[in-house]
């Protein structure tokens, strides 16, 4: 298990367009293993390679329904529908939350760590996470979509409502 340091907002690597992955080799497998370890240690819903300083189009997203991690290499959104607005945070913007509007459903095409193409889809939080992580690969952060960060009280209110809904 190898943990990598998660870089925070302000570092250049978070604002760069990442290059496609072209070699599905041991080096890539190590990167994906480290992304999984680092994400599960941090307790987040997703992590993209540029967040650990690697400018390649690779990320990991947690499926909110199955709680399984999905590895996405060279991903793109091929279909989307609906709309949702809710609190969003980022491991590279620690301790902060903001309201972001995203599609409620997305379908993503990507390669796995061996280069095989596949498609996945997600709704609600999972869809939000796909959108968030894919944006990282183009050098964008969710903070570009918000007017302001939520206050602690607002964050608490949002998450207590969510628990009530379950
Ligand atoms: Zn993020």
Backbone and ligand atoms as CSV (ligand in chain L), in Angstrom:
chain,resi,resn,atom,element,x,y,z
A,1,UNK,N,N,0.846,-1.198,0.000
A,1,UNK,CA,C,0.000,0.000,0.000
A,1,UNK,C,C,0.880,1.245,0.000
A,2,UNK,N,N,0.565,2.137,-0.901
A,2,UNK,CA,C,1.350,3.376,-0.958
A,2,UNK,C,C,0.413,4.570,-1.024
A,3,UNK,N,N,0.589,5.449,-0.073
A,3,UNK,CA,C,-0.219,6.658,-0.063
A,3,UNK,C,C,0.551,7.768,-0.763
A,4,UNK,N,N,-0.155,8.530,-1.569
A,4,UNK,CA,C,0.476,9.697,-2.195
A,4,UNK,C,C,-0.100,10.951,-1.548
A,5,UNK,N,N,0.661,12.012,-1.631
A,5,UNK,CA,C,0.241,13.278,-1.046
A,5,UNK,C,C,-0.795,13.933,-1.957
A,6,UNK,N,N,-1.913,14.322,-1.381
A,6,UNK,CA,C,-2.948,15.012,-2.161
A,6,UNK,C,C,-2.619,16.503,-2.197
A,7,UNK,N,N,-2.473,17.036,-3.401
A,7,UNK,CA,C,-2.131,18.452,-3.515
A,7,UNK,C,C,-3.389,19.304,-3.332
A,8,UNK,N,N,-3.195,20.515,-2.852
A,8,UNK,CA,C,-4.343,21.376,-2.583
A,8,UNK,C,C,-4.398,22.552,-3.556
A,9,UNK,N,N,-5.600,23.112,-3.624
A,9,UNK,CA,C,-5.879,24.233,-4.531
A,9,UNK,C,C,-4.774,25.277,-4.432
A,10,UNK,N,N,-4.351,25.774,-5.585
A,10,UNK,CA,C,-3.261,26.744,-5.617
A,10,UNK,C,C,-2.032,26.158,-6.301
A,11,UNK,N,N,-1.949,24.818,-6.306
A,11,UNK,CA,C,-0.828,24.169,-6.995
A,11,UNK,C,C,-1.153,24.046,-8.490
A,12,UNK,N,N,-0.130,24.313,-9.307
A,12,UNK,CA,C,-0.296,24.343,-10.763
A,12,UNK,C,C,-0.916,23.083,-11.355
A,13,UNK,N,N,-0.536,21.927,-10.808
A,13,UNK,CA,C,-0.973,20.666,-11.436
A,13,UNK,C,C,-2.493,20.504,-11.420
A,14,UNK,N,N,-3.195,21.283,-10.599
A,14,UNK,CA,C,-4.658,21.180,-10.575
A,14,UNK,C,C,-5.319,22.009,-11.673
A,15,UNK,N,N,-4.524,22.798,-12.371
A,15,UNK,CA,C,-5.087,23.672,-13.413
A,15,UNK,C,C,-4.604,23.324,-14.811
A,16,UNK,N,N,-4.066,22.113,-14.965
A,16,UNK,CA,C,-3.523,21.701,-16.260
A,16,UNK,C,C,-4.442,20.672,-16.924
A,17,UNK,N,N,-4.462,20.711,-18.259
A,17,UNK,CA,C,-5.166,19.668,-19.000
A,17,UNK,C,C,-4.260,18.432,-19.020
A,18,UNK,N,N,-4.788,17.312,-18.543
A,18,UNK,CA,C,-3.979,16.091,-18.431
A,18,UNK,C,C,-3.870,15.387,-19.785
A,19,UNK,N,N,-2.774,14.673,-19.955
A,19,UNK,CA,C,-2.537,13.936,-21.194
A,19,UNK,C,C,-3.200,12.563,-21.121
A,20,UNK,N,N,-3.645,12.059,-22.295
A,20,UNK,CA,C,-4.225,10.708,-22.308
A,20,UNK,C,C,-3.198,9.677,-21.850
A,21,UNK,N,N,-3.714,8.594,-21.261
A,21,UNK,CA,C,-2.862,7.447,-20.939
A,21,UNK,C,C,-2.707,6.634,-22.219
A,22,UNK,N,N,-1.462,6.325,-22.569
A,22,UNK,CA,C,-1.232,5.558,-23.796
A,22,UNK,C,C,-0.617,4.192,-23.504
A,23,UNK,N,N,0.011,4.055,-22.353
A,23,UNK,CA,C,0.630,2.779,-22.016
A,23,UNK,C,C,-0.013,2.202,-20.767
A,24,UNK,N,N,-0.551,0.996,-20.936
A,24,UNK,CA,C,-1.259,0.336,-19.832
A,24,UNK,C,C,-0.313,-0.665,-19.171
A,25,UNK,N,N,0.701,-0.093,-18.573
A,25,UNK,CA,C,1.804,-0.903,-18.058
A,25,UNK,C,C,1.817,-0.921,-16.534
A,26,UNK,N,N,2.875,-1.468,-15.990
A,26,UNK,CA,C,3.016,-1.611,-14.538
A,26,UNK,C,C,3.002,-0.252,-13.822
A,27,UNK,N,N,3.578,0.736,-14.506
A,27,UNK,CA,C,3.602,2.083,-13.933
A,27,UNK,C,C,2.175,2.628,-13.727
A,28,UNK,N,N,1.328,2.371,-14.721
A,28,UNK,CA,C,-0.072,2.797,-14.605
A,28,UNK,C,C,-0.776,2.010,-13.496
A,29,UNK,N,N,-0.507,0.708,-13.429
A,29,UNK,CA,C,-1.146,-0.115,-12.395
A,29,UNK,C,C,-0.769,0.366,-10.994
A,30,UNK,N,N,0.490,0.753,-10.846
A,30,UNK,CA,C,0.943,1.303,-9.551
A,30,UNK,C,C,0.202,2.594,-9.228
A,31,UNK,N,N,0.064,3.457,-10.246
A,31,UNK,CA,C,-0.657,4.717,-10.046
A,31,UNK,C,C,-2.088,4.438,-9.595
A,32,UNK,N,N,-2.773,3.490,-10.285
A,32,UNK,CA,C,-4.161,3.197,-9.948
A,32,UNK,C,C,-4.260,2.598,-8.540
A,33,UNK,N,N,-3.331,1.712,-8.192
A,33,UNK,CA,C,-3.312,1.153,-6.826
A,33,UNK,C,C,-3.149,2.263,-5.791
A,34,UNK,N,N,-2.241,3.179,-6.085
A,34,UNK,CA,C,-1.984,4.271,-5.141
A,34,UNK,C,C,-3.184,5.217,-5.038
A,35,UNK,N,N,-3.861,5.466,-6.176
A,35,UNK,CA,C,-5.061,6.315,-6.138
A,35,UNK,C,C,-6.117,5.664,-5.237
A,36,UNK,N,N,-6.292,4.346,-5.384
A,36,UNK,CA,C,-7.280,3.628,-4.560
A,36,UNK,C,C,-6.916,3.707,-3.079
A,37,UNK,N,N,-5.645,3.442,-2.776
A,37,UNK,CA,C,-5.201,3.474,-1.375
A,37,UNK,C,C,-5.365,4.878,-0.785
A,38,UNK,N,N,-4.940,5.871,-1.553
A,38,UNK,CA,C,-4.967,7.252,-1.065
A,38,UNK,C,C,-6.409,7.717,-0.858
A,39,UNK,N,N,-7.282,7.326,-1.800
A,39,UNK,CA,C,-8.698,7.714,-1.685
A,39,UNK,C,C,-9.344,7.023,-0.501
A,40,UNK,N,N,-9.092,5.735,-0.330
A,40,UNK,CA,C,-9.780,5.050,0.758
A,40,UNK,C,C,-9.261,5.533,2.108
A,41,UNK,N,N,-7.973,5.876,2.181
A,41,UNK,CA,C,-7.409,6.432,3.416
A,41,UNK,C,C,-8.022,7.810,3.727
A,42,UNK,N,N,-8.224,8.598,2.658
A,42,UNK,CA,C,-8.758,9.953,2.853
A,42,UNK,C,C,-10.263,9.940,3.087
A,43,UNK,N,N,-10.913,8.840,2.717
A,43,UNK,CA,C,-12.347,8.728,2.932
A,43,UNK,C,C,-13.170,9.578,1.982
A,44,UNK,N,N,-12.682,9.773,0.775
A,44,UNK,CA,C,-13.408,10.588,-0.192
A,44,UNK,C,C,-14.219,9.744,-1.154
A,45,UNK,N,N,-14.953,10.429,-2.054
A,45,UNK,CA,C,-15.789,9.728,-3.029
A,45,UNK,C,C,-15.096,9.592,-4.376
A,46,UNK,N,N,-14.005,10.321,-4.558
A,46,UNK,CA,C,-13.309,10.227,-5.835
A,46,UNK,C,C,-11.960,10.912,-5.762
A,47,UNK,N,N,-11.059,10.483,-6.654
A,47,UNK,CA,C,-9.721,11.077,-6.683
A,47,UNK,C,C,-9.175,10.977,-8.102
A,48,UNK,N,N,-8.582,12.063,-8.573
A,48,UNK,CA,C,-8.047,12.096,-9.932
A,48,UNK,C,C,-6.522,12.209,-9.882
A,49,UNK,N,N,-5.875,11.653,-10.907
A,49,UNK,CA,C,-4.410,11.619,-10.944
A,49,UNK,C,C,-3.757,12.991,-10.711
A,50,UNK,N,N,-4.285,14.085,-11.317
A,50,UNK,CA,C,-3.638,15.380,-11.075
A,50,UNK,C,C,-3.646,15.789,-9.600
A,51,UNK,N,N,-4.575,15.217,-8.811
A,51,UNK,CA,C,-4.610,15.534,-7.371
A,51,UNK,C,C,-3.448,14.919,-6.604
A,52,UNK,N,N,-2.743,13.968,-7.251
A,52,UNK,CA,C,-1.512,13.474,-6.642
A,52,UNK,C,C,-0.319,13.880,-7.517
A,53,UNK,N,N,-0.530,14.891,-8.362
A,53,UNK,CA,C,0.573,15.467,-9.122
A,53,UNK,C,C,0.925,14.745,-10.409
A,54,UNK,N,N,0.042,13.838,-10.868
A,54,UNK,CA,C,0.307,13.092,-12.104
A,54,UNK,C,C,-0.648,13.599,-13.187
A,55,UNK,N,N,-0.093,14.191,-14.244
A,55,UNK,CA,C,-0.938,14.838,-15.254
A,55,UNK,C,C,-1.363,13.860,-16.341
A,56,UNK,N,N,-2.091,12.835,-15.930
A,56,UNK,CA,C,-2.613,11.824,-16.851
A,56,UNK,C,C,-4.108,11.672,-16.640
A,57,UNK,N,N,-4.815,11.253,-17.727
A,57,UNK,CA,C,-6.272,11.161,-17.649
A,57,UNK,C,C,-6.701,9.852,-16.983
A,58,UNK,N,N,-6.596,9.838,-15.658
A,58,UNK,CA,C,-6.968,8.662,-14.868
A,58,UNK,C,C,-7.589,9.128,-13.562
A,59,UNK,N,N,-8.634,8.422,-13.116
A,59,UNK,CA,C,-9.255,8.769,-11.840
A,59,UNK,C,C,-10.001,7.570,-11.277
A,60,UNK,N,N,-10.414,7.717,-10.029
A,60,UNK,CA,C,-11.190,6.679,-9.347
A,60,UNK,C,C,-12.450,7.333,-8.785
A,61,UNK,N,N,-13.586,6.669,-8.966
A,61,UNK,CA,C,-14.860,7.193,-8.492
A,61,UNK,C,C,-15.562,6.112,-7.675
A,62,UNK,N,N,-16.155,6.514,-6.545
A,62,UNK,CA,C,-16.929,5.526,-5.790
A,62,UNK,C,C,-18.375,5.535,-6.268
A,63,UNK,N,N,-18.871,4.343,-6.634
A,63,UNK,CA,C,-20.281,4.209,-6.966
A,63,UNK,C,C,-21.065,4.269,-5.659
A,64,UNK,N,N,-21.929,5.282,-5.541
A,64,UNK,CA,C,-22.621,5.521,-4.271
A,64,UNK,C,C,-23.592,4.390,-3.911
A,65,UNK,N,N,-24.070,3.658,-4.901
A,65,UNK,CA,C,-25.018,2.567,-4.623
A,65,UNK,C,C,-24.308,1.304,-4.144
A,66,UNK,N,N,-23.246,0.927,-4.844
A,66,UNK,CA,C,-22.563,-0.335,-4.509
A,66,UNK,C,C,-21.384,-0.110,-3.562
A,67,UNK,N,N,-20.981,1.167,-3.388
A,67,UNK,CA,C,-19.799,1.534,-2.593
A,67,UNK,C,C,-18.532,0.867,-3.120
A,68,UNK,N,N,-18.524,0.596,-4.418
A,68,UNK,CA,C,-17.327,0.040,-5.052
A,68,UNK,C,C,-16.592,1.150,-5.785
A,69,UNK,N,N,-15.255,1.037,-5.800
A,69,UNK,CA,C,-14.460,2.000,-6.546
A,69,UNK,C,C,-14.386,1.585,-8.011
A,70,UNK,N,N,-14.528,2.561,-8.883
A,70,UNK,CA,C,-14.439,2.300,-10.315
A,70,UNK,C,C,-13.254,3.074,-10.880
A,71,UNK,N,N,-12.367,2.364,-11.532
A,71,UNK,CA,C,-11.183,2.999,-12.131
A,71,UNK,C,C,-11.529,3.451,-13.542
A,72,UNK,N,N,-11.204,4.691,-13.838
A,72,UNK,CA,C,-11.526,5.247,-15.152
A,72,UNK,C,C,-10.260,5.822,-15.776
A,73,UNK,N,N,-9.940,5.331,-16.953
A,73,UNK,CA,C,-8.781,5.846,-17.667
A,73,UNK,C,C,-9.250,6.386,-19.016
A,74,UNK,N,N,-8.793,7.577,-19.362
A,74,UNK,CA,C,-9.233,8.288,-20.565
A,74,UNK,C,C,-10.760,8.374,-20.661
A,75,UNK,N,N,-11.423,8.773,-19.557
A,75,UNK,CA,C,-12.890,8.770,-19.552
A,75,UNK,C,C,-13.499,9.973,-20.254
A,76,UNK,N,N,-14.708,9.769,-20.768
A,76,UNK,CA,C,-15.490,10.907,-21.259
A,76,UNK,C,C,-16.965,10.640,-21.003
A,77,UNK,N,N,-17.717,11.726,-20.823
A,77,UNK,CA,C,-19.167,11.613,-20.623
A,77,UNK,C,C,-19.814,11.520,-21.994
A,78,UNK,N,N,-20.560,10.428,-22.225
A,78,UNK,CA,C,-21.156,10.239,-23.547
A,78,UNK,C,C,-22.659,10.492,-23.544
A,79,UNK,N,N,-23.260,10.581,-22.356
A,79,UNK,CA,C,-24.683,10.940,-22.274
A,79,UNK,C,C,-24.947,11.531,-20.897
A,80,UNK,N,N,-25.884,12.456,-20.847
A,80,UNK,CA,C,-26.259,13.029,-19.558
A,80,UNK,C,C,-27.681,13.532,-19.624
A,81,UNK,N,N,-28.352,13.563,-18.453
A,81,UNK,CA,C,-29.702,14.115,-18.428
A,81,UNK,C,C,-30.047,14.594,-17.024
A,82,UNK,N,N,-31.098,15.400,-16.962
A,82,UNK,CA,C,-31.584,15.892,-15.679
A,82,UNK,C,C,-30.661,16.906,-15.045
A,83,UNK,N,N,-30.995,17.271,-13.821
A,83,UNK,CA,C,-30.230,18.291,-13.116
A,83,UNK,C,C,-30.375,18.073,-11.618
A,84,UNK,N,N,-29.313,18.311,-10.871
A,84,UNK,CA,C,-29.352,18.234,-9.416
A,84,UNK,C,C,-28.476,19.350,-8.869
A,85,UNK,N,N,-28.874,19.893,-7.731
A,85,UNK,CA,C,-28.058,20.890,-7.054
A,85,UNK,C,C,-27.824,20.419,-5.630
A,86,UNK,N,N,-26.553,20.367,-5.241
A,86,UNK,CA,C,-26.266,19.894,-3.889
A,86,UNK,C,C,-24.852,20.246,-3.477
A,87,UNK,N,N,-24.534,19.948,-2.191
A,87,UNK,CA,C,-23.207,20.292,-1.685
A,87,UNK,C,C,-22.131,19.387,-2.282
A,88,UNK,N,N,-20.999,20.014,-2.590
A,88,UNK,CA,C,-19.896,19.271,-3.187
A,88,UNK,C,C,-18.607,19.712,-2.513
A,89,UNK,N,N,-17.743,18.744,-2.248
A,89,UNK,CA,C,-16.444,19.047,-1.665
A,89,UNK,C,C,-15.360,18.377,-2.479
A,90,UNK,N,N,-14.106,18.614,-2.110
A,90,UNK,CA,C,-12.986,18.082,-2.883
A,90,UNK,C,C,-11.804,17.876,-1.941
A,91,UNK,N,N,-11.124,16.752,-2.073
A,91,UNK,CA,C,-9.969,16.482,-1.203
A,91,UNK,C,C,-8.862,17.513,-1.405
A,92,UNK,N,N,-8.885,18.217,-2.547
A,92,UNK,CA,C,-7.888,19.253,-2.799
A,92,UNK,C,C,-8.329,20.627,-2.293
A,93,UNK,N,N,-9.557,20.679,-1.766
A,93,UNK,CA,C,-10.057,21.916,-1.149
A,93,UNK,C,C,-10.578,21.527,0.230
A,94,UNK,N,N,-9.679,21.144,1.125
A,94,UNK,CA,C,-10.092,20.491,2.369
A,94,UNK,C,C,-10.980,21.348,3.260
A,95,UNK,N,N,-12.000,20.689,3.826
A,95,UNK,CA,C,-12.843,21.332,4.822
A,95,UNK,C,C,-13.866,22.302,4.277
A,96,UNK,N,N,-13.989,22.382,2.928
A,96,UNK,CA,C,-14.927,23.350,2.358
A,96,UNK,C,C,-15.976,22.633,1.515
A,97,UNK,N,N,-17.122,23.293,1.388
A,97,UNK,CA,C,-18.226,22.759,0.589
A,97,UNK,C,C,-18.881,23.901,-0.169
A,98,UNK,N,N,-19.414,23.567,-1.342
A,98,UNK,CA,C,-20.158,24.575,-2.090
A,98,UNK,C,C,-21.288,23.914,-2.845
A,99,UNK,N,N,-22.319,24.693,-3.179
A,99,UNK,CA,C,-23.452,24.143,-3.925
A,99,UNK,C,C,-23.144,24.151,-5.411
A,100,UNK,N,N,-23.269,22.974,-6.029
A,100,UNK,CA,C,-22.977,22.861,-7.457
A,100,UNK,C,C,-24.138,22.158,-8.149
A,101,UNK,N,N,-24.504,22.678,-9.319
A,101,UNK,CA,C,-25.540,22.046,-10.134
A,101,UNK,C,C,-24.869,21.150,-11.171
A,102,UNK,N,N,-25.316,19.923,-11.236
A,102,UNK,CA,C,-24.755,18.913,-12.152
A,102,UNK,C,C,-25.902,18.163,-12.820
A,103,UNK,N,N,-25.584,17.418,-13.887
A,103,UNK,CA,C,-26.608,16.509,-14.425
A,103,UNK,C,C,-26.969,15.455,-13.370
A,104,UNK,N,N,-28.197,14.976,-13.389
A,104,UNK,CA,C,-28.592,13.954,-12.409
A,104,UNK,C,C,-28.211,12.554,-12.871
A,105,UNK,N,N,-27.949,12.434,-14.171
A,105,UNK,CA,C,-27.560,11.131,-14.724
A,105,UNK,C,C,-26.441,11.342,-15.732
A,106,UNK,N,N,-25.432,10.492,-15.664
A,106,UNK,CA,C,-24.414,10.512,-16.723
A,106,UNK,C,C,-24.047,9.081,-17.116
A,107,UNK,N,N,-23.632,8.960,-18.346
A,107,UNK,CA,C,-23.066,7.709,-18.828
A,107,UNK,C,C,-21.637,8.021,-19.278
A,108,UNK,N,N,-20.692,7.198,-18.823
A,108,UNK,CA,C,-19.275,7.474,-19.049
A,108,UNK,C,C,-18.642,6.322,-19.819
A,109,UNK,N,N,-17.806,6.660,-20.798
A,109,UNK,CA,C,-17.028,5.652,-21.508
A,109,UNK,C,C,-15.581,5.828,-21.078
A,110,UNK,N,N,-14.918,4.726,-20.754
A,110,UNK,CA,C,-13.537,4.807,-20.262
A,110,UNK,C,C,-12.822,3.498,-20.545
A,111,UNK,N,N,-11.519,3.503,-20.283
A,111,UNK,CA,C,-10.740,2.273,-20.364
A,111,UNK,C,C,-10.398,1.804,-18.959
A,112,UNK,N,N,-10.242,0.490,-18.805
A,112,UNK,CA,C,-9.776,-0.021,-17.524
A,112,UNK,C,C,-8.241,-0.039,-17.532
A,113,UNK,N,N,-7.645,-0.553,-16.455
A,113,UNK,CA,C,-6.185,-0.462,-16.333
A,113,UNK,C,C,-5.446,-1.337,-17.340
A,114,UNK,N,N,-6.194,-2.191,-18.034
A,114,UNK,CA,C,-5.563,-2.996,-19.081
A,114,UNK,C,C,-5.875,-2.470,-20.483
A,115,UNK,N,N,-6.585,-1.349,-20.534
A,115,UNK,CA,C,-6.837,-0.715,-21.821
A,115,UNK,C,C,-8.163,-1.090,-22.453
A,116,UNK,N,N,-8.952,-1.926,-21.776
A,116,UNK,CA,C,-10.221,-2.374,-22.329
A,116,UNK,C,C,-11.286,-1.291,-22.125
A,117,UNK,N,N,-12.004,-0.970,-23.212
A,117,UNK,CA,C,-13.051,0.051,-23.116
A,117,UNK,C,C,-14.296,-0.514,-22.457
A,118,UNK,N,N,-14.973,0.308,-21.641
A,118,UNK,CA,C,-16.234,-0.093,-21.025
A,118,UNK,C,C,-17.079,1.154,-20.801
A,119,UNK,N,N,-18.349,0.931,-20.452
A,119,UNK,CA,C,-19.233,2.057,-20.144
A,119,UNK,C,C,-19.860,1.838,-18.770
A,120,UNK,N,N,-20.012,2.930,-18.027
A,120,UNK,CA,C,-20.714,2.872,-16.745
A,120,UNK,C,C,-21.699,4.031,-16.702
A,121,UNK,N,N,-22.693,3.900,-15.820
A,121,UNK,CA,C,-23.607,5.006,-15.662
A,121,UNK,C,C,-23.868,5.229,-14.180
A,122,UNK,N,N,-24.320,6.421,-13.872
A,122,UNK,CA,C,-24.583,6.720,-12.474
A,122,UNK,C,C,-25.621,7.810,-12.351
A,123,UNK,N,N,-26.312,7.796,-11.202
A,123,UNK,CA,C,-27.320,8.811,-10.907
A,123,UNK,C,C,-26.976,9.483,-9.598
A,124,UNK,N,N,-27.551,10.640,-9.361
A,124,UNK,CA,C,-27.403,11.305,-8.062
A,124,UNK,C,C,-25.941,11.540,-7.715
A,125,UNK,N,N,-25.562,11.123,-6.501
A,125,UNK,CA,C,-24.198,11.380,-6.024
A,125,UNK,C,C,-23.139,10.772,-6.925
A,126,UNK,N,N,-23.433,9.597,-7.475
A,126,UNK,CA,C,-22.458,8.940,-8.355
A,126,UNK,C,C,-22.246,9.775,-9.618
A,127,UNK,N,N,-23.322,10.275,-10.190
A,127,UNK,CA,C,-23.226,11.127,-11.377
A,127,UNK,C,C,-22.435,12.397,-11.055
A,128,UNK,N,N,-22.710,12.958,-9.885
A,128,UNK,CA,C,-22.006,14.159,-9.444
A,128,UNK,C,C,-20.502,13.881,-9.371
A,129,UNK,N,N,-20.168,12.716,-8.836
A,129,UNK,CA,C,-18.770,12.366,-8.651
A,129,UNK,C,C,-18.065,12.165,-10.000
A,130,UNK,N,N,-18.731,11.505,-10.954
A,130,UNK,CA,C,-18.140,11.359,-12.288
A,130,UNK,C,C,-17.830,12.739,-12.879
A,131,UNK,N,N,-18.796,13.644,-12.795
A,131,UNK,CA,C,-18.611,14.987,-13.368
A,131,UNK,C,C,-17.436,15.690,-12.701
A,132,UNK,N,N,-17.384,15.602,-11.385
A,132,UNK,CA,C,-16.345,16.276,-10.601
A,132,UNK,C,C,-14.951,15.751,-10.963
A,133,UNK,N,N,-14.810,14.420,-11.000
A,133,UNK,CA,C,-13.486,13.845,-11.263
A,133,UNK,C,C,-13.042,14.078,-12.705
A,134,UNK,N,N,-13.985,13.974,-13.655
A,134,UNK,CA,C,-13.608,14.185,-15.052
A,134,UNK,C,C,-13.161,15.626,-15.282
A,135,UNK,N,N,-13.777,16.557,-14.555
A,135,UNK,CA,C,-13.377,17.966,-14.653
A,135,UNK,C,C,-11.922,18.171,-14.232
A,136,UNK,N,N,-11.511,17.428,-13.189
A,136,UNK,CA,C,-10.120,17.527,-12.736
A,136,UNK,C,C,-9.151,17.251,-13.888
A,137,UNK,N,N,-9.525,16.329,-14.776
A,137,UNK,CA,C,-8.612,15.925,-15.852
A,137,UNK,C,C,-8.425,17.037,-16.883
A,138,UNK,N,N,-9.351,18.010,-16.860
A,138,UNK,CA,C,-9.210,19.175,-17.739
A,138,UNK,C,C,-8.743,20.405,-16.979
A,139,UNK,N,N,-8.304,20.196,-15.747
A,139,UNK,CA,C,-7.731,21.301,-14.981
A,139,UNK,C,C,-8.749,22.200,-14.300
A,140,UNK,N,N,-9.962,21.654,-14.073
A,140,UNK,CA,C,-11.004,22.478,-13.448
A,140,UNK,C,C,-11.395,21.948,-12.062
A,141,UNK,N,N,-11.735,22.861,-11.186
A,141,UNK,CA,C,-12.198,22.514,-9.845
A,141,UNK,C,C,-13.652,22.951,-9.692
A,142,UNK,N,N,-14.376,22.284,-8.774
A,142,UNK,CA,C,-15.794,22.618,-8.569
A,142,UNK,C,C,-15.974,24.066,-8.117
A,143,UNK,N,N,-14.907,24.623,-7.524
A,143,UNK,CA,C,-15.019,25.979,-6.992
A,143,UNK,C,C,-15.288,27.008,-8.101
A,144,UNK,N,N,-15.026,26.612,-9.362
A,144,UNK,CA,C,-15.319,27.519,-10.484
A,144,UNK,C,C,-16.819,27.678,-10.694
A,145,UNK,N,N,-17.616,26.730,-10.134
A,145,UNK,CA,C,-19.069,26.757,-10.343
A,145,UNK,C,C,-19.811,27.473,-9.223
A,146,UNK,N,N,-19.109,27.877,-8.165
A,146,UNK,CA,C,-19.836,28.398,-6.994
A,146,UNK,C,C,-19.578,29.897,-6.800
A,147,UNK,N,N,-20.578,30.538,-6.174
A,147,UNK,CA,C,-20.428,31.958,-5.848
A,147,UNK,C,C,-19.687,32.109,-4.523
A,148,UNK,N,N,-19.922,31.141,-3.614
A,148,UNK,CA,C,-19.306,31.217,-2.288
A,148,UNK,C,C,-19.285,29.819,-1.685
A,149,UNK,N,N,-18.463,29.631,-0.650
A,149,UNK,CA,C,-18.481,28.380,0.093
A,149,UNK,C,C,-19.664,28.392,1.053
A,150,UNK,N,N,-20.156,27.189,1.399
A,150,UNK,CA,C,-21.224,27.084,2.393
A,150,UNK,C,C,-20.655,27.362,3.777
A,151,UNK,N,N,-21.502,27.883,4.649
A,151,UNK,CA,C,-21.092,28.039,6.056
A,151,UNK,C,C,-21.193,26.683,6.744
A,152,UNK,N,N,-20.541,26.547,7.888
A,152,UNK,CA,C,-20.614,25.291,8.651
A,152,UNK,C,C,-22.061,24.904,8.949
A,153,UNK,N,N,-22.873,25.914,9.279
A,153,UNK,CA,C,-24.280,25.655,9.605
A,153,UNK,C,C,-25.020,25.099,8.383
A,154,UNK,N,N,-24.759,25.692,7.226
A,154,UNK,CA,C,-25.428,25.225,6.007
A,154,UNK,C,C,-25.014,23.795,5.662
A,155,UNK,N,N,-23.718,23.502,5.829
A,155,UNK,CA,C,-23.228,22.151,5.545
A,155,UNK,C,C,-23.930,21.156,6.460
A,156,UNK,N,N,-23.995,21.501,7.756
A,156,UNK,CA,C,-24.635,20.630,8.731
A,156,UNK,C,C,-26.091,20.373,8.360
A,157,UNK,N,N,-26.757,21.455,7.951
A,157,UNK,CA,C,-28.167,21.343,7.606
A,157,UNK,C,C,-28.364,20.406,6.413
A,158,UNK,N,N,-27.526,20.568,5.375
A,158,UNK,CA,C,-27.648,19.720,4.191
A,158,UNK,C,C,-27.470,18.258,4.534
A,159,UNK,N,N,-26.452,17.960,5.346
A,159,UNK,CA,C,-26.164,16.552,5.611
A,159,UNK,C,C,-27.156,15.955,6.602
A,160,UNK,N,N,-27.727,16.756,7.498
A,160,UNK,CA,C,-28.727,16.183,8.406
A,160,UNK,C,C,-30.017,15.904,7.634
A,161,UNK,N,N,-30.327,16.726,6.625
A,161,UNK,CA,C,-31.497,16.462,5.775
A,161,UNK,C,C,-31.321,15.152,5.022
A,162,UNK,N,N,-30.107,14.950,4.535
A,162,UNK,CA,C,-29.831,13.748,3.754
A,162,UNK,C,C,-30.009,12.491,4.604
A,163,UNK,N,N,-29.511,12.549,5.845
A,163,UNK,CA,C,-29.671,11.400,6.742
A,163,UNK,C,C,-31.147,11.139,6.989
A,164,UNK,N,N,-31.920,12.233,7.160
A,164,UNK,CA,C,-33.349,12.088,7.384
A,164,UNK,C,C,-34.029,11.406,6.213
A,165,UNK,N,N,-33.539,11.669,4.993
A,165,UNK,CA,C,-34.158,11.107,3.793
A,165,UNK,C,C,-33.893,9.607,3.666
A,166,UNK,N,N,-32.779,9.169,4.209
A,166,UNK,CA,C,-32.479,7.739,4.166
A,166,UNK,C,C,-33.354,7.032,5.176
L,1,ZN,ZN,ZN,-11.927,17.066,-6.457
